[in-house]
Amino acid sequence: MKVLLIISQYRWSRHMFIVESKSDDQEYLKVSQKLIEELEDYKRISINRGDYNYGDMQEPFFGGMKRRHNVNDSGDIYFIPCISITHALKEIKEYWDTSRRESRGYKKRELEKSVDDHHNVAIIRDIVSRHFNIL
């Protein structure tokens, strides 16, 4: 089983999922692009809809499942291959610590509402689970 950490970021908010990765590079790329499209549809503000941004998850940037891939759009999406679930948990701790630091302090009400509207953990989990098996 190949272990993959998927992180959805929107402003200071990060939701992290350890998933079972597809074993074939092309299948992994295809499934990841579908996930990206759904996440971008949800996370983008309606006036910012347009072409999908696949970041590293497109040719010629895609380097297979052996390396980390980033997508920068309305919030970032990270695909991080891990050698084990323990490795994924260590990565999660680092990102969790970063999110805690970034979430401190005063936030404008409209920014907090934007995070609530475009980065709900239940919706993100549902989207991820349609494309990957969450462990």
N, C-alpha and C positions, 0 to 999 in steps of 0.2 A: 504494500500500500504506500502510495506517495502522499505525503502530508504537505498541505499548503495553508498558509495564513493569508486571509483576505482582510484588508483593513479599508473601511470606508470612512473618509474624513470629510467633515463639513465645518469650516471654521475651527473651533477648538474641540469639537465633538468627534470622537473616534469610536467606531463599533468594529469589533474584531471577531473573526470567525475562523476556527480551525476546521478545514474541510479535507475531504479525500479528493485528491487531484486525479484528473484523467491521465492515463499513462502514455497516450500517444500525443506527440507535440502538436500535430495539426488539429486533433480533436480538442485538446486543451485550449488552443488558440481560438477555435470556433466558439466553444462554450464560453470562454472568457469574454469574447467580444459581445455575445448576447447579454451577458451579465452587465457589462459596461453600458450597453444601450439602455437597459432597464433602469440602472442606477442613475444614469444621466437624465433620463426622462423624469424620474422622481425628484432628483436633487436640483435640477435647473428651475429657475424662476421662469414662468411662462413666456415672458418677453425675450428670454435668452435661448429659446429652442432653435435648433438648427442642425447642421451636420454633426455627426458623432465624432468625438475625439477619442481615438484608441491609444494614444500615447505610444508606449513601448510595445503594446499588444497588436502590432501590425508590422508587415514587412516594410522596410528592410531592418527594422529595429528589433524584431522578435528574435531572441536568442535561445529559444527552447525553454524547457522547464527548469533548467539548472540555475537560472539567475533571477534576481528580483526585477519586477516590471512595475512601472509607475504610469498612472494616467492622471493628468492635471486638467481639470475642467471645473465645474461648479462643485468644488470639493475634490479631494484627491481619492484615488483608489490605488492600493498597493497589493501586489501579488507577490508573496514571499515564500519560496520553496523552503521547507524545513526538513531536516534529517530525521526528526522524531517529534512526537507531541510535546515532549519535554523542551526541546529546542523552540517550538512554537510558543510555549508558555513563557519562556525567557524573553522572547521578542515582544510578546504582549505586555509584559511588565514594563519594558522600556517605553513602549508607546503609551501605556496607561499613566506612567509617571509624567511624561510630556504633556498629556491631556490635562492632568491635574494642575500642573504649573500654569498652563495656558488659560485654564478656566478661572483662575483666581482674579479677584478684582472686579471692578464695576463693568458691567456690560449694558449697552443701551438696550432698552426694551425691544426695539424692532430687530436687533441682532438676535436676541434670545428667541423671539417669535419665529424668526427665519430658521433657526436651528430646529425648533420644535416642529415647524411645518415641513421642513425638507430633509430631516435626518432622524426620524422616529425609529428607534431600534427594532420595534416589531415589524415595521414595513421593510426595513433593510434586511432583517433576518428572513422574511418571507421571500424577498427577491433573491437573496443568495441561495436559499434552499431550493428554489426552482431550477437552479443550474448546477449546484454542487451538493454532495452529501455532507451535511454539517456533522462533525464528530462530537 
